[in-house]
């Protein structure tokens, strides 16, 4: 079926732009009247949504439209809005009107006029058109400019925007460019190639502007957690979502009263040496972003206070009997498995639940080896900017360094910190601004020696995890009295007990091999006696 000639236009009566009762009203641009004056824009039917209290203005505008466009049928749609700035009320009204009109895109060429009405009405009209509740295109009109206005032409301009076709592509491209610029910012301008890391950055770019909830950045030391936290802050500040400062602290560097005072502040005289009041980092971060690196190192008391500060936006400084307020966004960083820390009793489960809404795991350099070369160039550029002296590799030296860096011998225990330190040394010692192969060979020798020394602590990671687990059930004093042999064995027993609901079930797993050689075995009694050696029982550790 062919469409009827002319357009069906849905429009709000402009209570400001369309107003005017006297003869001089024709000296002004009035959107709904001017729209019907365009020779190449035939408005067959105009649905004017009008607040009831502006009935007289509707009559004047209707008469004026009839005088300039007699072929236009005007449909009066009176309405009564309690609050024209209430999104829900306006959206419901426009949805109801869409149902009433029962527009048929097969017969009618429908336009939704976006120039009049409140900003709320315009947004709702856009959403309803985009979702095809109004099967229409958008109509944007504007006042005359330049020579048109001087000559007395009050018709102005118009533009029809099709959300489904190429004219909308320019807007879509702008959004795509904005997302790309944001991702580039989060990556510090480094053209990374690793698919997992790039996907992580895409997720962060989508979530960061939308959420004020805490974020948790996990990953090994030197993976770039602090750098990413700073970039998230810059992105949110760039978009006007944060007005306060970026505040950062490594929780591994603060303990006891010092941790409480550093984070939450203190009152003068609250402890020896407290000669003045201190506001603390949480108050310093008010309106901004607080990055707590290595949050797993915080004491349990500080964890409890941090949880309250996140939930209530209030906390108690040391030595004070009065709460203070601070509204900040938290990003937490850790290189530990906080789930294991909860099991060991060294991290609060409720705090982990609070900060674990958005969790991002940053891969180490070894897992992003395809990103090593662009990060090398980034480190060279950063050093040159800081020192004011340009340095680069000669071709052979660059090839040798990259071959080693990507090989199995490139351990990169410290991840990007190792790379930063390595490039800093090479740039500092470069002669005439060029890094030669001889300097690269010396640097490789140094890195290999450092990583050999670092292998021993890496091998002890399991022991450190055992110590964390046992500290939660024994306490530090009793743990320090145990030999390493006993620590390893007891840690495995505790883990097994926590996997089972009964002493007997845990005993059956622990003594499965020996009980298979016996006709009968009291596994529960055997396990009970073992735990008693350390002053423990199943209920206490389960």
Residue pairs with C-beta under 8 A, 6 or more apart in sequence:
1 106
1 107
3 106
3 107
3 108
3 109
4 44
4 107
4 108
4 109
5 42
5 44
6 42
6 43
6 44
6 45
6 71
6 109
7 41
7 42
7 43
7 44
7 45
7 109
7 110
7 111
8 44
8 45
8 47
8 103
8 108
8 109
8 110
8 111
9 35
9 43
9 45
9 46
9 47
9 110
9 111
9 112
9 113
9 139
10 47
10 49
10 97
10 101
10 110
10 111
10 112
10 113
10 125
10 134
10 136
11 31
11 32
11 35
11 46
11 47
11 48
11 49
11 112
11 113
11 115
11 116
12 48
12 49
12 50
12 113
12 116
12 117
12 121
13 32
13 48
13 49
13 50
13 51
13 54
13 57
13 58
13 61
13 116
14 30
14 31
14 32
14 115
14 116
14 117
15 51
15 54
15 57
17 29
17 30
17 31
17 115
17 116
18 30
18 31
18 32
18 33
18 57
18 61
18 116
19 25
19 30
19 57
20 28
20 30
20 60
21 56
21 57
21 60
25 60
25 64
26 154
27 154
28 154
29 143
29 144
29 154
29 156
30 61
30 64
30 154
31 113
31 115
31 116
31 141
31 156
32 46
32 48
32 61
32 65
32 113
32 116
33 61
33 64
33 65
33 68
34 141
34 154
34 155
34 156
35 41
35 43
35 46
35 113
35 139
35 141
35 158
36 43
36 46
36 65
36 68
36 69
36 72
37 68
37 69
37 154
37 155
38 155
38 158
41 158
42 71
43 69
43 72
44 71
44 72
44 73
45 72
45 73
45 74
45 75
46 65
46 72
46 73
46 74
46 75
47 75
47 77
47 97
47 101
48 58
48 61
48 62
48 74
48 75
48 76
48 77
49 77
49 79
49 97
49 117
50 57
50 58
50 76
50 77
50 78
50 79
51 78
51 79
51 80
51 81
51 84
52 78
52 79
52 80
55 78
58 76
62 74
62 76
65 72
65 74
66 72
66 74
77 97
79 93
81 89
81 90
81 93
82 89
83 89
84 90
84 118
84 120
84 121
85 118
85 120
86 120
87 120
87 123
87 124
90 118
90 120
90 121
90 124
91 124
91 127
91 128
94 121
94 124
94 125
94 128
95 128
95 133
98 128
98 133
98 134
103 110
103 134
103 135
103 136
104 135
105 135
105 136
110 134
110 135
110 136
110 137
111 136
111 137
111 138
111 139
111 160
112 125
112 129
112 134
112 136
112 137
112 138
112 139
113 139
113 141
114 122
114 125
114 126
114 138
114 139
114 140
115 139
115 140
115 141
115 142
117 125
125 134
126 138
128 134
129 136
129 137
129 138
129 163
130 163
137 160
137 161
137 162
137 163
138 160
138 161
138 162
138 163
139 158
139 159
139 160
139 161
140 158
140 159
140 160
140 161
141 156
141 157
141 158
141 159
142 156
142 157
142 158
142 159
143 149
143 156
143 157
144 153
144 154
144 155
144 156
144 157
145 157
148 155
148 156
160 167
161 167
161 168
162 168
179 205
182 205
182 209
182 235
183 198
183 201
183 202
183 205
185 231
185 234
185 235
185 238
186 201
186 204
186 205
186 228
186 231
186 232
186 235
187 201
187 231
188 227
188 231
188 378
189 378
190 371
190 374
190 375
190 378
191 374
192 198
192 201
192 368
192 371
192 374
193 370
193 371
193 374
194 363
194 367
194 368
194 370
194 371
196 363
196 367
196 368
197 362
197 363
197 368
197 371
200 360
200 361
200 362
203 360
204 228
204 232
204 360
205 235
207 215
207 358
208 215
208 232
208 235
208 236
209 235
209 236
209 239
209 241
211 357
211 358
212 329
213 329
213 357
213 358
214 310
214 329
214 330
214 331
214 332
214 354
214 355
214 357
214 358
215 232
215 330
215 331
215 332
215 355
215 357
215 358
215 359
215 360
216 331
216 332
216 333
216 334
216 355
216 356
216 358
216 359
216 360
217 225
217 228
217 229
217 331
217 332
217 333
217 334
217 360
217 362
218 225
218 333
218 334
218 335
218 359
218 360
218 361
218 362
219 225
219 335
219 361
219 362
219 363
219 364
220 335
220 364
220 415
221 335
221 414
221 415
221 417
222 364
222 365
222 414
222 415
222 416
222 417
222 418
223 335
223 362
223 363
223 364
223 365
223 415
223 416
224 362
224 415
224 416
225 293
225 333
225 362
226 248
226 291
226 293
226 333
228 360
228 362
229 246
229 248
229 289
229 291
229 293
229 331
229 333
230 246
230 248
230 291
232 289
232 331
233 242
233 246
233 288
233 289
233 291
236 242
236 289
236 329
237 243
242 287
242 288
242 289
242 329
243 287
243 288
244 285
244 286
244 287
244 288
244 289
244 328
245 284
245 285
245 288
245 289
246 288
246 289
246 291
247 281
247 284
247 285
247 288
247 289
247 290
247 291
247 328
248 290
248 291
248 293
249 262
249 263
249 281
249 291
249 292
249 293
250 293
250 294
251 259
251 292
251 293
251 294
251 295
251 296
251 297
251 298
252 293
252 294
252 297
254 262
254 263
255 299
256 299
257 271
257 318
259 298
259 299
259 302
260 266
260 301
260 302
260 305
260 318
261 270
261 271
261 274
261 278
261 280
261 318
262 280
262 281
263 280
263 281
263 282
263 302
263 305
263 306
264 280
264 282
264 302
264 305
264 309
264 315
264 316
264 317
264 318
265 277
265 278
265 279
265 280
265 282
265 283
265 317
265 318
265 320
265 324
266 274
266 277
266 278
266 280
266 317
266 318
266 319
266 320
267 274
267 277
267 317
267 318
267 319
267 320
268 274
268 275
268 276
268 277
268 319
269 319
270 317
270 318
270 319
270 320
271 318
271 319
274 318
274 319
278 317
279 317
280 317
281 290
282 290
282 309
282 315
282 326
282 328
283 324
283 326
285 326
285 328
286 325
286 326
286 327
286 328
287 327
287 328
288 328
288 329
289 328
289 329
289 330
289 331
290 328
290 329
290 330
290 331
291 330
291 331
291 332
291 333
292 298
292 306
292 330
292 331
292 332
292 333
293 332
293 333
293 334
294 333
294 334
294 335
294 336
295 332
295 333
295 334
295 338
295 355
296 334
296 336
296 338
296 341
296 346
296 347
298 306
300 346
300 348
303 347
303 348
303 351
304 348
304 351
305 315
305 316
306 315
306 351
307 348
307 350
307 351
307 354
308 314
308 315
309 315
309 326
310 330
310 354
310 355
311 354
313 325
313 326
313 327
314 323
314 324
314 325
314 326
315 323
315 324
315 326
316 322
316 323
316 324
317 324
330 355
332 355
337 465
338 347
338 352
338 356
339 352
340 465
340 468
340 469
341 347
341 468
342 348
342 349
342 352
343 469
343 472
343 498
344 468
344 469
344 470
344 471
344 472
344 473
345 471
345 472
345 473
346 468
346 471
346 472
364 412
364 415
365 371
365 372
365 375
365 412
365 415
365 416
365 418
365 419
366 410
366 411
366 412
366 415
369 405
369 406
372 402
372 405
372 406
372 419
373 402
375 416
375 419
376 401
376 402
376 405
376 419
376 423
379 419
379 420
379 423
379 424
380 391
380 392
380 423
380 427
383 391
383 423
383 424
383 427
384 390
384 391
384 427
387 427
389 433
390 433
391 426
391 427
391 430
391 433
391 434
391 435
392 433
392 434
392 435
393 401
393 434
393 435
393 440
394 434
394 435
394 436
394 437
396 437
397 435
397 436
397 437
397 439
397 440
398 435
400 437
400 440
400 441
400 444
401 440
401 443
401 444
404 410
404 440
404 444
405 412
405 419
409 448
410 447
411 451
411 454
411 455
412 418
412 419
413 450
413 451
413 454
413 458
414 421
414 454
418 447
418 450
422 443
422 447
425 443
425 446
426 435
426 439
426 440
426 443
427 435
429 439
430 436
430 439
463 484
463 487
463 488
465 491
466 487
466 488
466 491
467 479
467 487
469 491
469 494
469 495
470 479
470 482
470 487
470 490
470 491
470 494
471 479
473 494
473 536
473 540
473 541
474 482
474 534
474 535
474 536
478 534
478 535
479 487
482 490
482 534
490 534
493 510
493 527
493 530
493 531
494 541
496 506
496 509
496 510
497 503
497 506
497 527
497 531
497 538
497 541
497 542
498 541
498 542
499 506
499 509
500 506
500 509
500 542
501 542
502 524
502 538
503 524
503 527
503 528
503 538
504 523
504 524
506 527
506 538
507 523
507 524
507 526
507 527
508 515
508 523
510 523
510 527
511 521
511 523
511 526
511 527
514 521
515 521
515 523
527 538
528 537
528 538
531 537
531 538
531 541
